[in-house]
Structure formats: structure tokens, C-alpha cells
Amino acid sequence: MKPVIIFQPGMAGDLLFIQKIVKTYAAGGRRVILPVRETHKWVYDALVMPDNVETPTLEHDFEFRDEILFLADKIALSPIEANAYTFLSLFFSWRYAPEQTMDLKYQVSGVEMDGWADHVTLRRDLEKEERLFRELGLDDGVPYALINETCSSRTIPFPHRAPEKEVRLRMVEGYTLIDWSTVIERAARIATVDTSIVLLIEALKITDKPLHVVSRYEPPSFRELQNVLKLEWLFYFRPEHLAYN
């Protein structure tokens, strides 16, 4: 069988989201090539995937790299069938329909989106997660709210404070987003803009705390996520609408 090239080389949340696509093709016995940007290699390092899935970096030479770079910005709503491979153009689906970009990744691949979070298997380092938890000063038993005001494009300040101690998601040297999983699980509540942590929370199946999400778009919209999120999120179009009570 021809190998399948799944082109979604970046964005942490998207790389979690497409795991059902990856595993569906791998389960069919296909060689799956999943090129990734060097800056996002850490995501694949934190995922458990089948042995027939390869994750080369785009910055280095590998089989089909020239073909992938040629097809990288092409938009196709179904698999591109070449003589030597099948190419799934997932990365730029937003150019076709920005508010349907997540659904389109599954439409392009011909895989049902339902249950996508069940296919995300994280390779967690629990000792490292615990170290981060303690470095953040969270070993004193005081309830805290995990707050994230930043997405890839901008920071959206939240004008209202949470009733609990606030801990802000941020870059901490030596740790990745996945390493925040223990902090996520132990928080009393989570409030975040619509970004990759939302999909990580879905994969972790967090059901025991209030989950608040603020739209990152202007004009605000949640159409991109309406078929993706299955947990009991509280949705806010604008940060000033965020109400913790």
C-alpha cells in the first residue's frame, strides 16, 4: 500500500486533535508520514503513536520532503492520490472555511470526528509534572484557578479575577504544555482563551471543575469548536462577559 502523508506540521492543539486520523490510517496497515516543524516536535515526543507512524522534521531531509513542500499550501477537500503516496492537506483547511477548519480536517481525511479525544494517548512524565507543580508554589493546599489569557496570535486580558488564587499558564523553561497536565487536573477551575490548552483539557477528560473559555476571534465565534468540544464548557464571546459565579 502507498504511504499516507498527513500534513499538519504545527499548532499543538491541532496535533492532538488529528490523532484519530493518524491512528485510523495506521490501523489499516499504511505507513503514515507525519512531518512536523522543529518548533512543534515536542508535541509528538509527548504522544504515544503506532510503530508505523513516522514524524520527520520539515527542516531536515527525508523521503518525500520535496513533494510535501510542493503540496504544502495546496487546499484539497479530499485526499490527493499520487502514484507513490496519498497526501492529506489538513494544515491550511482554514483558508477554505475558517469557521469549519477543525471539521474539515476530518472531512479531508474521510474519518469520523466523533470520539477524537479518545485517541489521544499522552506520554506523561508524572515526576516532571509534579516538579512543575511545586515550582509554581502549588503545594500549600490552597485552591487555585488556572488562567490562560494568551493564544498564538494575541493576549486577551481578563478584567475579572477568579475567586481562587490565580495561577497563569506561561512558558517555564524546561517544561512543555503537556507537563502542565497535573496543574490542570488539580486546579479548582480553569479559565482560558480558545487555544491548544482547550483541546488538551478535552483529551484529559477534565469533568470535576468549572471550565470557562473565551473566544479569541474578532468578531467572536465558537463555530470552529461547536462540534469538537464535548466537556461542559462555559462559553464567553468577550472577556468582560467572563463570570466565575
MIKE-836546 format. One record per residue (C-alpha): residue number from 1; residue in three letters; chain; x, y, z. Coordinates in nm, 4 decimals. Layout:
BEGIN
num,residuo,cadena,px,py,pz
NUM,ALA,A,X,Y,Z
...
***
This chain:
BEGIN
num,residuo,cadena,px,py,pz
1,MET,A,0.0000,0.0000,0.0000
2,LYS,A,0.1068,0.3551,-0.0651
3,PRO,A,0.2197,0.5572,0.2378
4,VAL,A,-0.0102,0.8329,0.3547
5,ILE,A,0.1340,1.1769,0.4270
6,ILE,A,-0.0695,1.3739,0.6797
7,PHE,A,0.0261,1.7400,0.6538
8,GLN,A,-0.0367,1.9166,0.9833
9,PRO,A,0.3142,2.0287,1.0743
10,GLY,A,0.2296,2.2577,1.3617
11,MET,A,-0.0037,2.4004,1.6246
12,ALA,A,-0.0090,2.1919,1.9409
13,GLY,A,-0.3864,2.1628,1.9732
14,ASP,A,-0.4274,2.0533,1.6123
15,LEU,A,-0.1623,1.7844,1.6545
16,LEU,A,-0.3611,1.6415,1.9443
17,PHE,A,-0.6867,1.6776,1.7547
18,ILE,A,-0.5804,1.4761,1.4479
19,GLN,A,-0.4622,1.1707,1.6422
20,LYS,A,-0.7743,0.9752,1.5454
21,ILE,A,-0.6931,1.0384,1.1776
22,VAL,A,-0.3342,0.9255,1.2297
23,LYS,A,-0.4306,0.6097,1.4158
24,THR,A,-0.7113,0.5214,1.1741
25,TYR,A,-0.4741,0.5186,0.8781
26,ALA,A,-0.2053,0.3409,1.0793
27,ALA,A,-0.4526,0.0731,1.1860
28,GLY,A,-0.5154,-0.0014,0.8183
29,GLY,A,-0.1524,-0.1030,0.7804
30,ARG,A,-0.0453,0.2114,0.5988
31,ARG,A,0.2921,0.3708,0.6518
32,VAL,A,0.2000,0.7103,0.7963
33,ILE,A,0.4346,1.0063,0.7487
34,LEU,A,0.3553,1.2972,0.9759
35,PRO,A,0.6047,1.5791,0.9109
36,VAL,A,0.6340,1.8394,1.1830
37,ARG,A,0.8095,2.1705,1.2354
38,GLU,A,1.1095,2.1561,1.4646
39,THR,A,0.9340,2.4003,1.6998
40,HIS,A,0.6452,2.1552,1.7473
41,LYS,A,0.8427,1.8311,1.7687
42,TRP,A,0.7852,1.8290,2.1439
43,VAL,A,0.4169,1.7537,2.0849
44,TYR,A,0.4901,1.4285,1.9018
45,ASP,A,0.7514,1.3407,2.1619
46,ALA,A,0.4685,1.3517,2.4185
47,LEU,A,0.2316,1.1292,2.2171
48,VAL,A,0.2139,0.7519,2.2019
49,MET,A,0.1588,0.6528,1.8385
50,PRO,A,0.1774,0.3250,1.6434
51,ASP,A,0.5154,0.1989,1.5224
52,ASN,A,0.4235,0.2613,1.1580
53,VAL,A,0.3897,0.6383,1.2179
54,GLU,A,0.6952,0.8488,1.1283
55,THR,A,0.7419,1.2082,1.2470
56,PRO,A,1.0302,1.3645,1.0498
57,THR,A,1.1028,1.7348,1.0906
58,LEU,A,1.0491,1.9600,0.7896
59,GLU,A,1.3831,2.1299,0.8495
60,HIS,A,1.5726,1.8063,0.7723
61,ASP,A,1.5857,1.5846,0.4656
62,PHE,A,1.3608,1.2775,0.4484
63,GLU,A,1.1726,1.0747,0.1881
64,PHE,A,0.9015,1.2756,0.0058
65,ARG,A,1.0166,1.6057,0.1601
66,ASP,A,1.0357,1.7828,-0.1780
67,GLU,A,0.6902,1.6582,-0.2725
68,ILE,A,0.5490,1.7665,0.0627
69,LEU,A,0.6935,2.1171,0.0331
70,PHE,A,0.5443,2.1455,-0.3165
71,LEU,A,0.1988,2.0427,-0.1916
72,ALA,A,0.2196,2.2163,0.1466
73,ASP,A,-0.0025,2.5154,0.0677
74,LYS,A,-0.2482,2.3303,-0.1566
75,ILE,A,-0.6102,2.3122,-0.0443
76,ALA,A,-0.7930,1.9885,-0.1195
77,LEU,A,-1.1155,1.8684,0.0420
78,SER,A,-1.0323,1.5035,-0.0203
79,PRO,A,-0.7092,1.3004,-0.0261
80,ILE,A,-0.4672,1.3817,-0.3079
81,GLU,A,-0.3787,1.0488,-0.4694
82,ALA,A,-0.0331,1.0495,-0.6286
83,ASN,A,0.1340,0.7443,-0.7779
84,ALA,A,0.3636,0.6922,-0.4808
85,TYR,A,0.1652,0.8313,-0.1849
86,THR,A,-0.1638,0.9694,-0.0544
87,PHE,A,-0.1489,1.3309,0.0685
88,LEU,A,-0.3921,1.4766,0.3228
89,SER,A,-0.3881,1.8573,0.3195
90,LEU,A,-0.5016,1.9432,0.6734
91,PHE,A,-0.2899,2.2416,0.7737
92,PHE,A,-0.4471,2.5055,0.5521
93,SER,A,-0.8113,2.3944,0.5776
94,TRP,A,-0.8819,2.7293,0.7470
95,ARG,A,-0.8228,2.9039,0.4144
96,TYR,A,-1.1239,2.7243,0.2690
97,ALA,A,-1.3623,2.7848,0.5589
98,PRO,A,-1.2079,2.9461,0.8714
99,GLU,A,-1.5017,2.8636,1.0971
100,GLN,A,-1.5063,2.4983,0.9898
101,THR,A,-1.1355,2.4308,0.9870
102,MET,A,-1.1448,2.1591,1.2549
103,ASP,A,-1.4330,1.9674,1.0974
104,LEU,A,-1.2654,1.9954,0.7568
105,LYS,A,-0.9550,1.8112,0.8768
106,TYR,A,-1.1713,1.5055,0.9313
107,GLN,A,-1.3716,1.5627,0.6130
108,VAL,A,-1.0495,1.5725,0.4088
109,SER,A,-0.9279,1.2505,0.5675
110,GLY,A,-1.2564,1.0623,0.5376
111,VAL,A,-1.2542,0.9788,0.9095
112,GLU,A,-1.5433,1.0369,1.1504
113,MET,A,-1.4584,1.3048,1.4068
114,ASP,A,-1.6675,1.1645,1.6929
115,GLY,A,-1.4573,1.0465,1.9852
116,TRP,A,-1.1387,1.2147,1.8650
117,ALA,A,-1.0206,1.2764,2.2229
118,ASP,A,-1.0336,0.9028,2.2991
119,HIS,A,-0.7460,0.8535,2.0546
120,VAL,A,-0.5040,1.0945,2.2236
121,THR,A,-0.2561,0.8915,2.4287
122,LEU,A,-0.0114,1.1098,2.6190
123,ARG,A,0.3367,1.0001,2.7229
124,ARG,A,0.3341,1.1836,3.0546
125,ASP,A,0.6282,1.2298,3.2895
126,LEU,A,0.4461,1.2455,3.6227
127,GLU,A,0.7594,1.3245,3.8233
128,LYS,A,0.8356,1.6184,3.5964
129,GLU,A,0.4751,1.7376,3.6193
130,GLU,A,0.4991,1.7239,3.9980
131,ARG,A,0.8192,1.9277,3.9914
132,LEU,A,0.6483,2.1970,3.7861
133,PHE,A,0.3538,2.1916,4.0260
134,ARG,A,0.5867,2.2593,4.3190
135,GLU,A,0.7967,2.5172,4.1324
136,LEU,A,0.4764,2.7138,4.0786
137,GLY,A,0.4240,2.7176,4.4560
138,LEU,A,0.1153,2.4977,4.4454
139,ASP,A,0.1971,2.2522,4.7221
140,ASP,A,0.0341,2.4511,5.0028
141,GLY,A,-0.3154,2.3079,4.9705
142,VAL,A,-0.4713,2.6408,4.8690
143,PRO,A,-0.7318,2.6042,4.5860
144,TYR,A,-0.6271,2.7811,4.2667
145,ALA,A,-0.7701,2.8823,3.9311
146,LEU,A,-0.5566,2.8154,3.6241
147,ILE,A,-0.5819,3.1218,3.3998
148,ASN,A,-0.4659,3.1482,3.0390
149,GLU,A,-0.5125,3.4784,2.8556
150,THR,A,-0.2783,3.4057,2.5619
151,CYS,A,-0.3222,3.2263,2.2299
152,SER,A,-0.0862,3.2060,1.9320
153,SER,A,-0.1995,3.5391,1.7892
154,ARG,A,-0.2522,3.7670,2.0897
155,THR,A,-0.3143,3.8139,2.4614
156,ILE,A,-0.6688,3.8870,2.5770
157,PRO,A,-0.6656,4.0214,2.9353
158,PHE,A,-0.9463,3.9013,3.1630
159,PRO,A,-1.0845,4.2011,3.3577
160,HIS,A,-1.2345,3.9969,3.6435
161,ARG,A,-1.0391,3.7982,3.8997
162,ALA,A,-1.1258,3.4418,3.9902
163,PRO,A,-1.2429,3.3740,4.3471
164,GLU,A,-0.9466,3.1391,4.3981
165,LYS,A,-0.5740,3.2069,4.3937
166,GLU,A,-0.4796,3.2678,4.0292
167,VAL,A,-0.2024,3.0769,3.8556
168,ARG,A,-0.1256,3.1830,3.4984
169,LEU,A,-0.0264,2.9429,3.2261
170,ARG,A,0.3063,3.0604,3.0880
171,MET,A,0.6310,2.9428,2.9382
172,VAL,A,0.8500,2.7817,3.2017
173,GLU,A,1.1938,2.6789,3.0820
174,GLY,A,1.2334,2.3031,3.0587
175,TYR,A,0.8601,2.2273,3.0516
176,THR,A,0.6019,2.1872,2.7746
177,LEU,A,0.2256,2.2359,2.7726
178,ILE,A,0.1816,1.8623,2.8332
179,ASP,A,0.3854,1.8984,3.1532
180,TRP,A,0.1082,2.1253,3.2869
181,SER,A,-0.1323,1.8285,3.2960
182,THR,A,-0.1043,1.7800,3.6731
183,VAL,A,-0.1599,2.1543,3.7269
184,ILE,A,-0.4678,2.1273,3.5040
185,GLU,A,-0.6033,1.8231,3.6861
186,ARG,A,-0.5628,1.9719,4.0354
187,ALA,A,-0.6998,2.3208,3.9610
188,ALA,A,-1.0263,2.4265,4.1229
189,ARG,A,-1.1311,2.5948,3.7975
190,ILE,A,-0.9851,2.6785,3.4560
191,ALA,A,-1.0422,2.9931,3.2504
192,THR,A,-0.8725,3.0251,2.9133
193,VAL,A,-0.8947,3.1803,2.5722
194,ASP,A,-0.9727,2.9389,2.2894
195,THR,A,-0.6351,2.7791,2.2221
196,SER,A,-0.4472,2.4479,2.2443
197,ILE,A,-0.4991,2.4000,2.6183
198,VAL,A,-0.8718,2.3598,2.5494
199,LEU,A,-0.8022,2.0525,2.3368
200,LEU,A,-0.5562,1.9181,2.5938
201,ILE,A,-0.8283,1.9515,2.8595
202,GLU,A,-1.0654,1.7573,2.6325
203,ALA,A,-0.8027,1.4833,2.5944
204,LEU,A,-0.7502,1.4737,2.9730
205,LYS,A,-1.1296,1.4484,3.0171
206,ILE,A,-1.1499,1.7085,3.2935
207,THR,A,-1.5023,1.6868,3.4381
208,ASP,A,-1.4683,1.7862,3.8051
209,LYS,A,-1.4319,2.1645,3.7838
210,PRO,A,-1.5777,2.4740,3.6105
211,LEU,A,-1.4313,2.5229,3.2631
212,HIS,A,-1.4513,2.8744,3.1147
213,VAL,A,-1.3454,2.9549,2.7578
214,VAL,A,-1.3299,3.2970,2.5913
215,SER,A,-1.3356,3.3422,2.2126
216,ARG,A,-1.0073,3.4524,2.0591
217,TYR,A,-1.1715,3.5754,1.7383
218,GLU,A,-1.2923,3.9160,1.6279
219,PRO,A,-1.5830,3.9126,1.5743
220,PRO,A,-1.6125,3.6453,1.8456
221,SER,A,-1.7278,3.2982,1.7454
222,PHE,A,-1.7242,2.9382,1.8656
223,ARG,A,-1.8400,2.7806,1.5391
224,GLU,A,-1.4982,2.6235,1.4881
225,LEU,A,-1.5348,2.4321,1.8146
226,GLN,A,-1.9065,2.3591,1.8283
227,ASN,A,-1.8604,2.0005,1.7068
228,VAL,A,-1.5231,1.9493,1.8750
229,LEU,A,-1.5735,2.0184,2.2459
230,LYS,A,-1.7719,1.7617,2.4449
231,LEU,A,-1.6977,1.8670,2.8042
232,GLU,A,-1.9238,2.1085,2.9934
233,TRP,A,-1.7580,2.4363,2.8941
234,LEU,A,-1.8972,2.7775,2.9805
235,PHE,A,-1.8597,2.9929,2.6684
236,TYR,A,-1.7976,3.3699,2.6617
237,PHE,A,-1.7798,3.5792,2.3484
238,ARG,A,-1.5765,3.8536,2.5190
239,PRO,A,-1.3511,3.8579,2.8278
240,GLU,A,-1.5691,4.1142,3.0049
241,HIS,A,-1.8530,3.8600,2.9915
242,LEU,A,-1.6482,3.6095,3.1931
243,ALA,A,-1.8441,3.5373,3.5122
244,TYR,A,-1.6984,3.2988,3.7674
245,ASN,A,-2.0220,3.2703,3.9647
***
